């Protein structure tokens, strides 16, 4: 009749000590101990009733037992009641007021799970007024005893400055303490930080060790990280076959990141070790897509588009935007492009670009501006004023591309009086962004404007500045931009004030421009071969004809 002995017997049968697990018998001992006022036994009995462990599930009886245990001072029982009322189910509706009340009672006793739950409620404003400072305070208290889960959550708050100042050192310290407790998520996060060089110096060996620890402690995501590690060009132990091995092991564990990585690896190839293999790529991407992986659906859509299966591509791109788990919002842009350029349905493309814009993608506004400023069959009427509005919106959102199109509108005066000075300012903003796909176009446009004297509709006179034009052409030409190389070839052919023609540079720039498949350069090179040029390029009818044919084929 000793309640402690009854409780220990219950634990023995609950945990299967000496190979004697008997959940039903364990509950009988817990119930007997609870009748004698044993709080811990009551908690175990209520848990069994709550989840149906060794007995029929009875949530209402579980609540009654938890309530009695809570009155006796059990913080665990109070927290369990909080969890029940927070989640709710068919028998017991959610009641956030009760949930907060019970969590607070448990928190008064510094019960870590309750402190952790309160932190999340205040972080998201669920049942309480959102308060990040309180969320941080509760999480810090939850982590005070060194429990790994709250330590990992606290580390994130320090990293992102949630409810406190950003403190990277404190964040790393929390992750390391959690990892010391063999918490696989903290180990994986630390591995990722050292792998990417985020907040800490990049260190592949430390990354590998943390990933291996995470793997040992059951984190299947570590397969994906280890596979990625062995594909890095700057990793001394780079080994594609080893990478594939880790990815394949992850696939066996149903890890969708590994499915995605293998699919992308076979899609793009990794020469010389792996040649592109679209069928293998589809196999693994489909596995990830079955798990509603947005990136996998996006990749499959791109493959279908490349194969000319536009309807299938559209279905896959739409699916990529609608996954519950990490939807790929970039698919809106692909849908817009697909309907604008392939299916030739500009009005449908407008819908998708607006969806992209709703998701914060500034390039959606750029493309809407383009549709209104460029004539498209079955598209809206050309409206340069609307185009200007959309380009300005995109520019306000930080799009460098928008500045290129704004420059064009200010240069040619279609939406407003031409203003060359403003056009150059807009082009310069675009050209300054090396990652912008229109950076070379913008630099070349500045060069074109500076080639000769001109006056805009406001009366502003722009004086020719060949030396400055040449600098902008060279900026664009540095990235093998055909129009800029062609413009330089003309400048070197004709010379400019104070500078004599340079035949060798003329031919060099023209040949480089032709290599980029810039049609005017190909044709011009054909002309030079036909007539010969200085002593640099002898006449060559065959080469001339080949250039003309290539130019004709490319339109």
C-alpha positions in Angstrom: 0.0 0.0 0.0 3.1 2.3 -0.1 2.3 4.9 -2.8 5.9 5.3 -3.8 6.3 1.6 -4.2 3.1 1.4 -6.3 4.4 4.2 -8.5 7.7 2.5 -9.0 6.0 -0.7 -10.0 3.9 1.3 -12.4 7.0 2.7 -14.0 8.6 -0.7 -14.2 5.7 -2.1 -16.3 5.3 1.2 -18.2 9.0 1.2 -19.3 9.3 -2.5 -19.7 12.1 -3.0 -17.3 13.5 -6.5 -17.2 11.5 -7.2 -20.4 8.2 -7.0 -18.5 6.3 -4.2 -20.3 2.6 -4.3 -19.5 0.9 -1.0 -20.0 -2.5 -2.1 -18.6 -0.9 -3.3 -15.4 1.2 -0.1 -15.2 -2.0 2.0 -15.2 -3.5 -0.1 -12.4 -0.4 0.7 -10.2 -0.5 4.4 -11.2 -4.2 4.5 -10.3 -3.6 2.8 -6.9 -0.8 5.2 -6.1 -2.9 8.2 -7.2 -5.6 7.2 -4.8 -3.1 7.7 -2.0 -2.3 11.2 -3.3 0.8 10.4 -5.3 0.9 13.4 -7.7 3.4 11.9 -10.2 1.4 8.7 -10.5 -1.7 10.8 -11.1 0.1 12.6 -13.9 1.1 9.3 -15.6 -2.4 7.9 -15.2 -3.9 11.0 -16.8 -1.4 10.8 -19.6 -2.4 7.2 -20.3 -6.1 8.3 -20.4 -5.3 11.4 -22.5 -3.4 9.4 -25.2 -5.0 5.9 -24.8 -1.8 4.3 -23.5 -2.7 0.8 -22.2 -6.4 1.8 -21.8 -9.3 3.3 -23.8 -8.8 7.1 -24.4 -10.8 9.2 -22.0 -9.9 12.8 -22.2 -12.5 14.0 -19.8 -11.4 11.7 -17.1 -7.8 12.7 -17.8 -8.8 16.4 -17.3 -10.4 15.5 -14.0 -7.3 13.8 -12.8 -5.1 16.6 -14.0 -7.3 19.1 -12.2 -6.9 17.3 -8.9 -3.2 17.0 -9.4 -2.9 20.7 -10.3 -4.8 21.6 -7.1 -2.1 19.5 -5.2 0.6 21.7 -6.8 1.6 19.7 -9.8 3.2 22.0 -12.4 3.2 19.2 -14.9 -0.5 18.7 -14.5 -1.2 22.4 -15.0 0.9 22.4 -18.1 -0.9 19.4 -19.5 -4.2 21.1 -18.9 -2.9 24.1 -20.8 -1.8 21.9 -23.7 -5.3 20.3 -23.8 -7.1 23.6 -23.9 -4.7 25.1 -26.4 -5.1 22.3 -28.9 -8.7 21.2 -28.3 -10.4 18.3 -30.0 -13.9 17.0 -30.8 -14.6 16.3 -27.1 -12.9 19.3 -25.5 -13.1 22.5 -27.5 -10.0 24.8 -27.5 -10.2 27.5 -24.8 -7.2 29.9 -25.0 -8.2 31.7 -21.8 -8.0 28.5 -19.8 -4.9 27.4 -21.6 -3.1 30.6 -20.7 -4.3 30.4 -17.1 -2.9 26.9 -16.6 0.4 27.7 -18.4 0.8 30.6 -16.1 0.2 28.5 -13.0 2.8 26.0 -14.1 5.2 28.9 -15.1 5.0 30.2 -11.5 6.9 27.1 -10.5 9.4 27.7 -13.4 8.2 24.6 -15.2 10.1 24.7 -18.5 7.5 23.3 -20.9 4.9 25.8 -19.7 7.4 28.7 -20.0 8.2 27.4 -23.5 4.5 27.4 -24.4 3.9 30.8 -23.0 6.8 32.1 -25.0 5.2 30.9 -28.2 1.8 32.3 -27.3 3.3 35.8 -26.8 5.5 35.4 -29.9 2.5 34.8 -32.1 -0.2 36.7 -30.2 -2.2 33.5 -29.7 -4.7 34.0 -26.8 -2.7 36.9 -25.6 -1.6 40.2 -27.0 1.6 39.7 -29.1 4.6 40.8 -27.1 8.1 39.7 -28.3 9.8 41.0 -25.2 7.6 38.8 -23.0 8.2 35.9 -25.4 11.9 36.3 -25.0 11.7 36.5 -21.3 9.7 33.3 -20.9 12.0 31.5 -23.3 15.1 32.6 -21.4 13.5 31.3 -18.2 12.6 28.0 -20.0 16.2 27.6 -21.1 17.7 28.4 -17.7 17.9 24.7 -16.6 19.8 23.8 -19.8 17.0 22.0 -21.6 17.9 21.6 -25.3 14.6 22.5 -27.0 14.2 25.9 -25.3 17.9 26.6 -25.7 17.6 26.1 -29.4 14.5 28.4 -29.6 16.3 31.0 -27.5 19.3 30.8 -29.8 17.0 31.7 -32.7 15.7 34.7 -30.8 19.2 36.0 -30.2 20.1 35.5 -33.8 17.1 37.3 -35.2 16.7 39.9 -32.5 13.3 38.7 -31.4 12.4 40.5 -28.2 16.0 41.3 -27.6 19.0 42.8 -29.3 20.8 40.6 -31.8 23.5 38.7 -30.0 25.3 36.2 -32.3 27.7 35.0 -29.5 24.8 34.3 -27.2 23.0 32.4 -30.0 26.0 30.2 -30.8 26.5 29.6 -27.0 22.8 28.4 -26.7 23.2 26.2 -29.8 26.4 24.7 -28.4 24.8 24.0 -25.1 21.9 22.3 -26.8 24.2 20.3 -29.0 26.1 19.2 -25.9 22.9 17.6 -24.8 22.9 15.7 -28.1 19.9 17.6 -29.5 20.0 16.7 -33.2 18.3 19.9 -34.4 20.9 22.1 -32.7 23.7 20.0 -34.1 22.2 20.3 -37.6 21.8 24.1 -37.2 25.4 24.5 -36.1 26.5 22.4 -39.0 24.5 24.6 -41.4 26.0 27.8 -39.9 29.6 26.5 -40.4 28.8 25.1 -43.8 27.4 28.4 -45.1 29.7 30.7 -43.1 26.7 32.4 -41.5 27.4 34.3 -38.3 30.6 32.2 -37.9 33.6 31.7 -40.2 33.0 29.0 -42.8 34.5 25.7 -41.6 33.6 22.6 -43.5 35.3 20.2 -41.0 33.2 21.6 -38.1 30.1 21.5 -40.3 30.8 17.8 -41.1 31.3 16.9 -37.5 28.1 18.5 -36.4 26.2 16.9 -39.3 27.6 13.5 -38.4 26.5 14.0 -34.7 23.1 15.0 -35.9 22.9 11.9 -38.0 23.9 9.7 -35.1 21.1 11.2 -33.0 18.5 10.5 -35.6 18.3 13.7 -37.7 17.6 12.5 -41.3 18.1 16.1 -42.7 21.8 15.6 -42.0 22.0 13.3 -45.0 21.0 16.2 -47.2 23.6 18.5 -45.6 26.4 15.9 -45.8 25.5 15.2 -49.4 25.6 18.9 -50.2 29.0 19.3 -48.4 30.6 16.7 -50.6 29.5 18.5 -53.8 31.3 21.8 -52.9 34.0 22.7 -55.3 36.0 24.4 -52.5 35.8 21.4 -50.1 39.2 19.6 -50.0 37.4 16.3 -49.6 34.9 16.9 -52.5 33.5 13.5 -53.5 30.4 13.3 -55.8 30.0 9.6 -55.3 30.0 10.1 -51.6 27.5 12.9 -51.9 25.2 10.7 -54.0 25.5 7.9 -51.4 24.4 10.3 -48.6 21.5 11.6 -50.7 20.4 8.0 -51.6 20.5 7.0 -47.9 18.3 10.1 -47.2 15.9 9.0 -49.9 15.6 5.6 -48.2 14.6 7.6 -45.1 11.9 9.4 -47.1 13.8 12.7 -46.8 12.5 15.1 -49.4 15.5 17.4 -49.4 17.6 14.4 -50.5 15.1 13.6 -53.2 15.2 17.2 -54.4 19.0 17.3 -54.3 19.4 14.1 -56.3 16.8 15.2 -58.8 18.6 18.5 -59.3 22.0 16.8 -59.5 20.9 14.5 -62.3 19.0 17.3 -64.0 22.0 19.6 -64.3 24.8 17.0 -64.2 28.0 17.4 -62.3 30.7 16.7 -64.8 32.9 14.8 -65.1 31.4 12.5 -62.5 27.7 12.7 -63.5 26.2 13.5 -66.9 22.8 15.0 -67.0 20.1 12.4 -66.9 16.6 13.8 -67.2 14.8 10.5 -66.6 16.7 9.9 -63.3 16.0 13.6 -62.4 12.3 13.1 -63.0 12.3 10.0 -60.8 13.7 11.8 -57.7 11.9 15.0 -58.3 8.6 13.2 -58.6 9.3 11.5 -55.2 9.8 15.0 -53.7 6.8 16.3 -55.6 4.6 13.6 -54.0 5.4 15.2 -50.7 4.3 18.5 -52.1 7.8 19.9 -52.3 7.4 23.3 -54.1 11.0 23.3 -55.4 10.5 19.9 -56.9 7.3 20.8 -58.6 8.9 24.0 -59.9 11.9 21.9 -61.4 9.5 19.5 -63.0 7.6 22.4 -64.5 10.8 23.8 -65.9 11.6 20.4 -67.5 8.1 20.1 -69.0 8.5 23.6 -70.4 11.8 22.7 -72.0 10.2 19.7 -73.5 7.4 21.8 -75.0 4.7 20.4 -72.7 3.3 23.8 -71.9 0.0 22.6 -70.4 1.8 20.2 -68.1 4.3 22.9 -67.2 1.5 25.2 -66.2 -0.1 22.6 -64.0 3.2 21.9 -62.2 4.0 25.6 -61.7 0.5 26.2 -60.3 1.0 23.2 -58.0 4.3 24.6 -56.8 2.6 27.8 -55.6 -0.1 26.0 -53.7 1.9 23.5 -51.5 1.3 23.8 -47.8 4.9 23.2 -47.1 7.1 26.0 -48.4 5.4 27.0 -51.7 7.6 28.2 -54.5 6.3 31.7 -55.2 8.8 32.2 -58.0 6.6 29.9 -60.0 4.2 32.8 -60.5 6.9 34.5 -62.6 7.5 31.3 -64.6 3.7 31.0 -65.2 3.7 34.6 -66.5 6.6 34.0 -68.8 5.0 30.7 -70.0 1.7 32.3 -70.9 3.3 35.5 -72.3 6.0 34.0 -74.5 5.0 30.4 -75.2 1.2 30.2 -75.0 0.9 33.8 -76.2 -1.8 34.7 -73.7 -0.8 38.1 -72.3 -4.0 38.7 -70.4 -3.5 35.4 -68.5 0.2 36.3 -68.0 -1.0 39.6 -66.4 -2.9 37.6 -63.8 0.1 35.5 -62.8 2.5 38.5 -62.7 0.0 40.2 -60.3 0.0 37.1 -58.1 3.8 37.4 -58.0 3.5 41.0 -57.0 1.1 40.1 -54.2 3.8 37.7 -52.9 6.3 40.6 -52.9 8.1 39.8 -56.1 9.0 43.2 -57.6 9.8 41.7 -61.0 6.0 41.0 -61.3 5.4 44.7 -61.6 8.3 45.1 -64.1 6.7 42.5 -66.4 3.2 44.1 -66.1 4.9 47.4 -67.1 6.4 45.6 -70.1 3.1 44.2 -71.2 1.6 47.7 -71.2 4.6 49.3 -73.0 5.2 46.7 -75.6 2.7 45.5 -78.3 1.5 41.9 -77.7 -1.0 40.0 -79.8 -4.2 39.5 -77.8 -2.7 41.7 -75.1 -4.1 45.0 -73.5 -3.9 48.2 -75.4 -0.5 49.9 -75.2 -0.6 52.3 -72.4 2.7 54.0 -71.5 1.2 55.9 -68.6 0.2 52.6 -67.0 3.6 51.2 -67.8 5.3 54.1 -66.1 3.1 53.5 -62.9 4.1 49.8 -62.8 7.8 50.5 -63.4 7.8 53.1 -60.6 6.1 50.6 -58.3 8.7 48.0 -59.0 11.5 50.6 -58.5 10.0 51.5 -55.1 10.2 47.8 -54.2 13.9 47.7 -55.0 13.9 46.3 -58.5 17.0 47.3 -60.5 15.4 46.1 -63.7 12.6 48.7 -63.3 15.2 51.4 -63.5 16.3 50.2 -66.9 12.8 50.4 -68.3 12.2 53.8 -66.6 15.4 54.9 -68.4 13.9 53.9 -71.7 10.7 55.7 -71.1 12.6 58.9 -70.0 14.8 58.6 -73.1 12.2 58.1 -75.8 9.5 60.3 -74.3 6.6 57.8 -74.8 5.1 58.2 -71.4 6.3 61.7 -70.7 8.5 64.3 -72.2 11.9 62.9 -73.0 14.5 63.8 -70.4 18.0 62.5 -71.2 19.5 63.5 -67.8 16.9 61.5 -65.9 17.2 58.6 -68.3 21.0 58.4 -67.6 20.3 58.5 -63.9 17.9 55.6 -64.1 20.3 53.6 -66.3 23.1 54.2 -63.9 21.1 52.7 -61.0 20.4 49.6 -63.1 24.0 49.3 -64.3 25.4 49.5 -60.8 23.7 46.2 -59.9 25.9 43.5 -61.3 23.3 40.8 -60.5 20.6 42.6 -62.6 20.0 40.9 -66.0 19.6 44.4 -67.6 22.9 45.8 -66.1 24.7 45.5 -69.5 21.7 46.8 -71.4 21.7 49.9 -69.2 25.4 50.5 -69.4 25.2 50.2 -73.2 22.2 52.6 -73.3 24.3 55.2 -71.5 27.1 54.7 -74.1 24.6 55.2 -76.9 23.2 58.4 -75.4 26.7 59.8 -75.0 27.8 59.0 -78.6 26.5 62.2 -80.2 25.0 65.6 -79.4 21.2 65.6 -78.8 18.5 67.7 -77.3 15.5 66.3 -75.4 12.0 67.7 -75.4 12.6 69.7 -72.2 15.3 71.6 -74.0 18.2 69.9 -72.1 21.2 69.6 -74.4 23.3 66.5 -74.0 26.8 67.0 -75.4 28.6 64.1 -77.0 31.3 62.5 -74.9 32.9 59.6 -76.8 35.5 58.9 -74.1 32.7 58.5 -71.5 30.6 56.5 -73.9 33.6 54.2 -74.4 33.9 53.6 -70.7 30.2 52.5 -70.5 30.5 50.3 -73.5 33.6 48.7 -71.9 31.7 48.1 -68.7 29.1 46.2 -70.6 31.6 44.5 -72.9 33.5 43.1 -69.8 30.6 40.6 -69.5 30.7 39.7 -73.2 27.7 41.8 -74.1 27.4 41.7 -77.8 25.8 45.2 -78.6 28.5 46.9 -76.5 31.3 45.0 -78.2 29.8 45.9 -81.6 29.5 49.6 -80.6 33.2 49.5 -79.5 34.2 47.9 -82.9 32.5 50.9 -84.7 34.2 53.4 -82.4 37.6 51.8 -83.1 36.9 51.6 -86.8 36.0 55.3 -87.2 38.0 56.8 -84.4 36.8 59.9 -82.6 38.1 63.3 -81.7 41.7 63.1 -80.7 41.8 59.3 -81.2 42.8 57.6 -84.5 41.1 54.5 -85.8 42.4 51.2 -84.4 41.9 48.4 -87.0 43.1 45.5 -84.8 40.8 46.5 -81.9 38.0 46.9 -84.5 38.4 43.3 -85.6 38.9 41.9 -82.1 35.7 43.6 -80.8 33.7 42.6 -83.8 34.8 38.9 -83.6 33.9 38.8 -79.9 30.6 40.4 -80.6 29.9 37.8 -83.3 30.7 35.0 -80.8 27.8 36.2 -78.7 25.5 35.6 -81.7 24.7 39.4 -82.0 23.4 39.4 -85.6 24.6 42.9 -86.7 28.1 41.9 -85.7 27.9 38.6 -87.6 26.7 40.4 -90.7 29.4 43.2 -90.3 32.1 40.5 -89.9 30.8 38.9 -93.2 31.2 42.3 -94.9 34.8 42.6 -93.7 35.6 39.1 -94.9 34.0 39.9 -98.3 36.1 43.1 -98.9 39.0 42.5 -96.6 39.9 45.0 -93.9 43.2 46.9 -93.8 46.1 44.4 -93.4 44.3 42.7 -90.5 41.6 40.6 -92.2 42.3 39.3 -95.7 39.4 38.6 -98.1 37.8 35.2 -97.6 34.7 34.4 -99.6 33.9 31.2 -97.7 34.1 32.9 -94.3 32.1 35.8 -95.6 29.4 33.5 -96.9 29.3 31.5 -93.6 28.8 34.8 -91.7 26.0 35.9 -94.0 24.2 32.5 -93.7 24.5 32.5 -89.9 23.2 36.1 -89.7 20.3 35.1 -92.0 19.5 32.0 -89.9 19.3 34.1 -86.7 17.1 36.7 -88.4 
